[in-house]
């Protein structure tokens, strides 16, 4: 499945004297991703899952056209940790593809540069091996 939304890493909650909250960028990503997922009619999986995730990080507009052309499709070497991207994506998919993200037993994740930010995801069932 391809989701046309720029990936945003999960961030730690901010704690104040009065409340606990997530930063605006991450909160907005979760809302936008949920809107995309609400349009899907998918049956919840009950077994263990293998998730293949490809994150296409949007190339900064400030880069030169030459650098953009060079980096297009290459592995991203930015400061975003791939595990935080995975967490944001899997947490958002909870309740749509599976009941709880602890059902995901195996993950393959990669991040690339792209002109258009998006997330490509494939979920498959893992047969229980005794």
C-alpha positions in Angstrom: 0.0 0.0 0.0 1.2 3.5 -0.8 0.2 6.4 1.5 0.8 9.8 0.1 1.9 11.5 3.3 5.4 12.7 4.2 6.8 10.5 7.1 7.2 12.1 10.4 9.2 10.5 13.3 7.5 9.7 16.5 8.6 12.0 19.3 8.6 11.9 23.0 5.7 13.5 24.8 6.3 16.9 26.3 5.5 17.1 30.0 4.6 20.4 31.7 3.3 21.1 35.2 -0.3 21.0 33.9 -0.4 18.4 31.1 1.4 16.0 28.8 1.3 16.5 25.1 3.0 15.5 21.8 4.5 18.2 19.5 2.2 19.7 16.8 4.0 18.2 13.8 3.7 14.6 15.1 0.1 15.2 16.3 -0.9 16.5 12.9 0.8 13.6 11.1 -1.2 11.1 13.3 -4.5 13.0 12.4 -3.7 13.1 8.7 -2.6 9.5 8.6 -5.8 8.4 10.4 -7.9 10.2 7.8 -6.2 8.3 5.1 -6.6 5.0 6.9 -10.3 5.6 7.7 -11.1 5.4 3.9 -9.8 1.8 3.8 -12.1 -1.1 4.4 -9.7 -3.8 5.8 -10.3 -6.7 8.1 -8.3 -6.7 11.3 -5.6 -9.3 11.4 -5.4 -11.5 14.5 -2.1 -13.3 14.0 1.6 -12.3 13.9 2.7 -10.0 11.2 5.7 -9.1 9.1 5.9 -5.4 8.2 7.9 -4.1 5.2 8.1 -0.3 5.4 9.8 2.1 3.0 9.8 5.7 4.0 10.4 8.3 1.2 11.6 11.4 2.9 10.8 14.7 1.1 13.9 16.4 -0.3 14.3 19.9 1.2 13.3 22.7 -1.1 16.4 24.6 -0.2 18.7 22.1 -1.9 20.0 22.9 -5.4 18.4 21.1 -8.4 21.6 19.3 -9.0 21.7 17.9 -5.4 18.0 17.0 -5.6 18.6 15.0 -8.8 21.5 13.3 -7.3 19.8 12.3 -4.0 16.5 11.2 -5.6 15.9 7.5 -4.8 19.1 7.2 -2.7 19.1 6.1 0.9 18.4 9.0 3.2 21.2 10.1 5.4 19.3 12.7 7.4 19.0 13.0 11.2 15.7 11.1 11.4 16.0 7.7 13.1 14.3 4.9 11.1 13.0 3.3 14.4 11.0 6.5 15.2 9.5 6.5 11.7 8.5 2.9 12.2 6.9 3.7 15.6 4.9 6.6 14.2 3.6 4.5 11.3 2.8 1.3 13.3 1.1 3.3 16.1 -1.1 5.1 13.5 -2.1 1.8 11.9 -3.3 0.3 15.2 -7.0 -0.5 15.1 -7.0 -0.5 11.3 -4.8 -3.4 10.2 -4.3 -5.1 13.6 -5.6 -4.8 17.1 -2.3 -3.9 18.7 1.2 -3.2 17.2 2.7 -6.0 19.4 1.3 -8.4 16.7 4.2 -7.1 14.5 6.9 -9.7 15.1 9.3 -8.8 12.2 10.1 -5.5 10.6 12.1 -4.5 7.5 12.4 -0.7 7.2 14.3 1.6 4.9 14.3 5.3 4.2 15.0 7.0 0.9 15.0 10.6 -0.5 12.2 11.5 -2.8 10.7 14.6 -4.4 7.3 13.4 -3.1 7.2 12.2 0.5 5.3 9.0 1.0 5.1 5.7 3.0 5.0 2.3 1.3 3.9 -0.5 3.5 3.3 -4.2 3.1 1.9 -6.4 5.9 2.0 -10.1 5.6 1.0 -12.9 8.0 3.7 -15.0 9.8 2.7 -18.6 10.1 3.4 -19.8 13.7 6.4 -22.1 13.7 6.5 -24.4 16.7 
